[in-house]
Amino acid sequence: MRIVAVLVAIGIGASVFAFIFTRERRYLVLGWRLFRYAIIVALLFFALLILERVLVPFV
C-alpha cells in the first residue's frame, strides 16, 4: 500500500510539474483525477479495516 501511495504522489507531482512547463490543462486534470481516485481507494481501504475490527469479535 505504501508503494502505491508513493507512486500516486509521484504521478500527481509529475502532472503538476508538466502543467507548469507546458500550460496544458489536461495535465492538471489528470493530476486532479488521480488525486480523487487515490482518496476514494484509501477511504475504501480504511473502511474495510474498520469493518474488520468491528466484525472480528463477533466471529
MOPAC internal coordinates of N, CA, C and O (Angstrom, degrees):
PM7 1SCF
backbone

  N    0.0000 0     0.00 0     0.00 0    0    0    0
  C    1.4503 1     0.00 0     0.00 0    1    0    0
  C    1.5329 1   110.07 1     0.00 0    2    1    0
  O    1.2310 1   120.89 1   143.48 1    3    2    1
  N    1.3099 1   115.90 1   -36.52 1    3    2    1
  C    1.4724 1   118.86 1   179.92 1    5    3    2
  C    1.5190 1   111.53 1   -66.02 1    6    5    3
  O    1.2310 1   120.90 1   141.85 1    7    6    5
  N    1.3187 1   115.89 1   -38.15 1    7    6    5
  C    1.4636 1   119.80 1   179.77 1    9    7    6
  C    1.5296 1   110.02 1   -64.27 1   10    9    7
  O    1.2310 1   120.83 1   138.52 1   11   10    9
  N    1.3214 1   116.02 1   -41.48 1   11   10    9
  C    1.4605 1   120.04 1   178.59 1   13   11   10
  C    1.5305 1   110.12 1   -63.69 1   14   13   11
  O    1.2310 1   120.29 1   138.50 1   15   14   13
  N    1.3274 1   117.06 1   -41.50 1   15   14   13
  C    1.4689 1   120.66 1   178.79 1   17   15   14
  C    1.5209 1   111.06 1   -62.61 1   18   17   15
  O    1.2310 1   120.27 1   138.45 1   19   18   17
  N    1.3195 1   117.09 1   -41.55 1   19   18   17
  C    1.4687 1   120.46 1   178.52 1   21   19   18
  C    1.5284 1   110.53 1   -65.97 1   22   21   19
  O    1.2310 1   120.12 1   138.38 1   23   22   21
  N    1.3306 1   117.38 1   -41.62 1   23   22   21
  C    1.4626 1   120.37 1   179.12 1   25   23   22
  C    1.5256 1   111.44 1   -64.91 1   26   25   23
  O    1.2310 1   120.23 1   141.92 1   27   26   25
  N    1.3238 1   117.16 1   -38.08 1   27   26   25
  C    1.4660 1   120.42 1   177.22 1   29   27   26
  C    1.5210 1   110.07 1   -65.63 1   30   29   27
  O    1.2310 1   120.36 1   136.83 1   31   30   29
  N    1.3283 1   116.92 1   -43.17 1   31   30   29
  C    1.4659 1   120.38 1   178.63 1   33   31   30
  C    1.5320 1   110.92 1   -61.73 1   34   33   31
  O    1.2310 1   120.37 1   138.91 1   35   34   33
  N    1.3180 1   116.89 1   -41.09 1   35   34   33
  C    1.4617 1   120.59 1   177.42 1   37   35   34
  C    1.5291 1   110.21 1   -64.48 1   38   37   35
  O    1.2310 1   120.37 1   138.77 1   39   38   37
  N    1.3271 1   116.90 1   -41.23 1   39   38   37
  C    1.4633 1   120.98 1   179.26 1   41   39   38
  C    1.5226 1   112.09 1   -63.39 1   42   41   39
  O    1.2310 1   120.50 1   137.37 1   43   42   41
  N    1.3307 1   116.65 1   -42.63 1   43   42   41
  C    1.4665 1   120.40 1   178.40 1   45   43   42
  C    1.5240 1   110.24 1   -65.88 1   46   45   43
  O    1.2310 1   120.71 1   136.34 1   47   46   45
  N    1.3165 1   116.25 1   -43.66 1   47   46   45
  C    1.4637 1   120.10 1   178.37 1   49   47   46
  C    1.5183 1   112.06 1   -62.52 1   50   49   47
  O    1.2310 1   120.53 1   139.22 1   51   50   49
  N    1.3166 1   116.59 1   -40.78 1   51   50   49
  C    1.4644 1   120.27 1   179.04 1   53   51   50
  C    1.5224 1   110.81 1   -66.43 1   54   53   51
  O    1.2310 1   120.37 1   143.09 1   55   54   53
  N    1.3223 1   116.89 1   -36.91 1   55   54   53
  C    1.4695 1   119.97 1   178.37 1   57   55   54
  C    1.5227 1   111.15 1   -65.36 1   58   57   55
  O    1.2310 1   120.59 1   135.81 1   59   58   57
  N    1.3187 1   116.47 1   -44.19 1   59   58   57
  C    1.4678 1   119.85 1   178.40 1   61   59   58
  C    1.5242 1   110.27 1   -65.10 1   62   61   59
  O    1.2310 1   120.63 1   138.54 1   63   62   61
  N    1.3155 1   116.40 1   -41.46 1   63   62   61
  C    1.4616 1   121.62 1   178.21 1   65   63   62
  C    1.5239 1   111.05 1   -60.67 1   66   65   63
  O    1.2310 1   120.79 1   136.27 1   67   66   65
  N    1.3407 1   116.10 1   -43.73 1   67   66   65
  C    1.4682 1   120.45 1   178.82 1   69   67   66
  C    1.5250 1   110.74 1   -65.50 1   70   69   67
  O    1.2310 1   120.42 1   142.94 1   71   70   69
  N    1.3340 1   116.80 1   -37.06 1   71   70   69
  C    1.4649 1   119.83 1   178.02 1   73   71   70
  C    1.5296 1   111.26 1   -64.64 1   74   73   71
  O    1.2310 1   120.58 1   139.49 1   75   74   73
  N    1.3165 1   116.50 1   -40.51 1   75   74   73
  C    1.4668 1   120.23 1  -178.95 1   77   75   74
  C    1.5235 1   110.69 1   -62.32 1   78   77   75
  O    1.2310 1   120.30 1   140.14 1   79   78   77
  N    1.3295 1   117.04 1   -39.86 1   79   78   77
  C    1.4655 1   119.30 1  -176.42 1   81   79   78
  C    1.5186 1   114.21 1   -84.77 1   82   81   79
  O    1.2310 1   119.95 1   149.73 1   83   82   81
  N    1.3285 1   117.71 1   -30.27 1   83   82   81
  C    1.4617 1   118.65 1  -175.98 1   85   83   82
  C    1.5249 1   113.17 1  -104.19 1   86   85   83
  O    1.2310 1   120.30 1   159.21 1   87   86   85
  N    1.3227 1   117.03 1   -20.79 1   87   86   85
  C    1.4734 1   123.18 1  -176.50 1   89   87   86
  C    1.5265 1   112.13 1    60.80 1   90   89   87
  O    1.2310 1   120.55 1  -156.64 1   91   90   89
  N    1.3257 1   116.56 1    23.36 1   91   90   89
  C    1.4617 1   120.33 1   175.19 1   93   91   90
  C    1.5265 1   108.00 1   -91.08 1   94   93   91
  O    1.2310 1   121.22 1   -55.65 1   95   94   93
  N    1.2932 1   115.26 1   124.35 1   95   94   93
  C    1.4567 1   121.88 1  -173.59 1   97   95   94
  C    1.5335 1   112.87 1   -65.10 1   98   97   95
  O    1.2310 1   120.02 1   156.61 1   99   98   97
  N    1.3287 1   117.57 1   -23.39 1   99   98   97
  C    1.4641 1   119.75 1  -177.08 1  101   99   98
  C    1.5251 1   112.16 1   -63.16 1  102  101   99
  O    1.2310 1   119.81 1   150.32 1  103  102  101
  N    1.3340 1   117.96 1   -29.68 1  103  102  101
  C    1.4601 1   120.14 1   178.16 1  105  103  102
  C    1.5246 1   111.12 1   -69.70 1  106  105  103
  O    1.2310 1   120.75 1   142.28 1  107  106  105
  N    1.3098 1   116.18 1   -37.72 1  107  106  105
  C    1.4565 1   120.36 1   177.76 1  109  107  106
  C    1.5328 1   110.43 1   -67.93 1  110  109  107
  O    1.2310 1   120.70 1   140.07 1  111  110  109
  N    1.3244 1   116.27 1   -39.93 1  111  110  109
  C    1.4666 1   120.85 1   177.17 1  113  111  110
  C    1.5281 1   110.12 1   -64.11 1  114  113  111
  O    1.2310 1   120.35 1   138.77 1  115  114  113
  N    1.3212 1   116.94 1   -41.23 1  115  114  113
  C    1.4627 1   120.92 1   178.31 1  117  115  114
  C    1.5229 1   111.13 1   -62.33 1  118  117  115
  O    1.2310 1   120.25 1   135.62 1  119  118  117
  N    1.3225 1   117.13 1   -44.38 1  119  118  117
  C    1.4648 1   120.77 1   178.20 1  121  119  118
  C    1.5125 1   112.18 1   -62.50 1  122  121  119
  O    1.2310 1   120.17 1   138.25 1  123  122  121
  N    1.3320 1   117.28 1   -41.75 1  123  122  121
  C    1.4629 1   121.54 1   179.40 1  125  123  122
  C    1.5273 1   110.41 1   -65.57 1  126  125  123
  O    1.2310 1   120.46 1   137.52 1  127  126  125
  N    1.3430 1   116.73 1   -42.48 1  127  126  125
  C    1.4594 1   120.63 1   179.21 1  129  127  126
  C    1.5239 1   111.05 1   -64.09 1  130  129  127
  O    1.2310 1   120.62 1   138.53 1  131  130  129
  N    1.3185 1   116.41 1   -41.47 1  131  130  129
  C    1.4615 1   121.35 1   177.85 1  133  131  130
  C    1.5251 1   110.76 1   -62.39 1  134  133  131
  O    1.2310 1   120.34 1   138.78 1  135  134  133
  N    1.3262 1   116.95 1   -41.22 1  135  134  133
  C    1.4593 1   121.82 1   178.10 1  137  135  134
  C    1.5282 1   111.11 1   -63.05 1  138  137  135
  O    1.2310 1   120.38 1   134.45 1  139  138  137
  N    1.3358 1   116.88 1   -45.55 1  139  138  137
  C    1.4717 1   120.27 1  -179.21 1  141  139  138
  C    1.5192 1   111.54 1   -62.49 1  142  141  139
  O    1.2310 1   120.16 1   134.30 1  143  142  141
  N    1.3287 1   117.29 1   -45.70 1  143  142  141
  C    1.4563 1   119.99 1   179.87 1  145  143  142
  C    1.5313 1   111.54 1   -65.61 1  146  145  143
  O    1.2310 1   120.32 1   144.20 1  147  146  145
  N    1.3055 1   117.00 1   -35.80 1  147  146  145
  C    1.4656 1   119.85 1   178.17 1  149  147  146
  C    1.5280 1   110.82 1   -65.61 1  150  149  147
  O    1.2310 1   120.41 1   140.07 1  151  150  149
  N    1.3245 1   116.82 1   -39.93 1  151  150  149
  C    1.4669 1   120.05 1   178.29 1  153  151  150
  C    1.5287 1   110.31 1   -65.61 1  154  153  151
  O    1.2310 1   119.93 1   137.55 1  155  154  153
  N    1.3174 1   117.74 1   -42.45 1  155  154  153
  C    1.4626 1   121.15 1   179.37 1  157  155  154
  C    1.5268 1   110.95 1   -62.26 1  158  157  155
  O    1.2310 1   120.29 1   135.17 1  159  158  157
  N    1.3238 1   117.06 1   -44.83 1  159  158  157
  C    1.4667 1   120.94 1   179.49 1  161  159  158
  C    1.5278 1   110.49 1   -64.67 1  162  161  159
  O    1.2310 1   119.95 1   138.76 1  163  162  161
  N    1.3291 1   117.70 1   -41.24 1  163  162  161
  C    1.4645 1   120.63 1   179.05 1  165  163  162
  C    1.5278 1   110.74 1   -64.29 1  166  165  163
  O    1.2310 1   119.93 1   138.24 1  167  166  165
  N    1.3250 1   117.74 1   -41.76 1  167  166  165
  C    1.4657 1   120.28 1   179.00 1  169  167  166
  C    1.5278 1   111.17 1   -64.72 1  170  169  167
  O    1.2310 1   120.11 1   139.34 1  171  170  169
  N    1.3233 1   117.40 1   -40.66 1  171  170  169
  C    1.4608 1   119.98 1   176.38 1  173  171  170
  C    1.5262 1   111.59 1   -63.82 1  174  173  171
  O    1.2310 1   120.44 1   139.12 1  175  174  173
  N    1.3060 1   116.77 1   -40.88 1  175  174  173
  C    1.4625 1   121.14 1   178.91 1  177  175  174
  C    1.5266 1   110.95 1   -62.07 1  178  177  175
  O    1.2310 1   120.48 1   133.15 1  179  178  177
  N    1.3317 1   116.68 1   -46.85 1  179  178  177
  C    1.4580 1   119.87 1   179.92 1  181  179  178
  C    1.5237 1   112.15 1   -69.28 1  182  181  179
  O    1.2310 1   120.03 1   148.07 1  183  182  181
  N    1.3246 1   117.54 1   -31.93 1  183  182  181
  C    1.4632 1   120.55 1   175.68 1  185  183  182
  C    1.5295 1   110.32 1   -64.20 1  186  185  183
  O    1.2310 1   120.43 1   139.61 1  187  186  185
  N    1.3218 1   116.79 1   -40.39 1  187  186  185
  C    1.4603 1   119.77 1   176.89 1  189  187  186
  C    1.5201 1   111.89 1   -65.33 1  190  189  187
  O    1.2310 1   120.26 1   141.79 1  191  190  189
  N    1.3178 1   117.11 1   -38.21 1  191  190  189
  C    1.4627 1   119.72 1   176.79 1  193  191  190
  C    1.5236 1   111.35 1   -63.69 1  194  193  191
  O    1.2310 1   120.36 1   137.62 1  195  194  193
  N    1.3238 1   116.91 1   -42.38 1  195  194  193
  C    1.4639 1   121.08 1   179.01 1  197  195  194
  C    1.5213 1   110.12 1   -66.31 1  198  197  195
  O    1.2310 1   120.36 1   137.20 1  199  198  197
  N    1.3205 1   116.92 1   -42.80 1  199  198  197
  C    1.4596 1   121.11 1   178.42 1  201  199  198
  C    1.5193 1   110.82 1   -61.17 1  202  201  199
  O    1.2310 1   120.09 1   140.14 1  203  202  201
  N    1.3056 1   117.42 1   -39.86 1  203  202  201
  C    1.4624 1   121.32 1   177.84 1  205  203  202
  C    1.5269 1   110.34 1   -63.12 1  206  205  203
  O    1.2310 1   120.51 1   137.91 1  207  206  205
  N    1.3318 1   116.63 1   -42.09 1  207  206  205
  C    1.4661 1   120.74 1   178.60 1  209  207  206
  C    1.5217 1   111.49 1   -61.76 1  210  209  207
  O    1.2310 1   120.54 1   142.40 1  211  210  209
  N    1.3101 1   116.57 1   -37.60 1  211  210  209
  C    1.4518 1   121.16 1  -176.77 1  213  211  210
  C    1.5399 1   110.76 1   -76.01 1  214  213  211
  O    1.2310 1   120.29 1   138.48 1  215  214  213
  N    1.3197 1   117.05 1   -41.52 1  215  214  213
  C    1.4617 1   120.25 1  -172.72 1  217  215  214
  C    1.5215 1   114.88 1   -85.30 1  218  217  215
  O    1.2310 1   119.00 1   156.59 1  219  218  217
  N    1.3090 1   119.52 1   -23.41 1  219  218  217
  C    1.4652 1   120.97 1  -176.36 1  221  219  218
  C    1.5292 1   112.32 1   -62.71 1  222  221  219
  O    1.2310 1   118.42 1   139.95 1  223  222  221
  N    1.3221 1   120.61 1   -40.05 1  223  222  221
  C    1.4796 1   117.97 1   179.58 1  225  223  222
  C    1.5380 1   113.84 1   -62.62 1  226  225  223
  O    1.2310 1   119.85 1   159.17 1  227  226  225
  N    1.3243 1   117.89 1   -20.83 1  227  226  225
  C    1.4541 1   120.25 1  -179.31 1  229  227  226
  C    1.5270 1   113.10 1   -84.57 1  230  229  227
  O    1.2310 1   120.02 1   169.29 1  231  230  229
  N    1.3157 1   117.57 1   -10.71 1  231  230  229
  C    1.4665 1   120.67 1  -176.58 1  233  231  230
  C    1.4958 1   110.77 1   -87.50 1  234  233  231
  O    1.2310 1   120.10 1   180.00 1  235  234  233

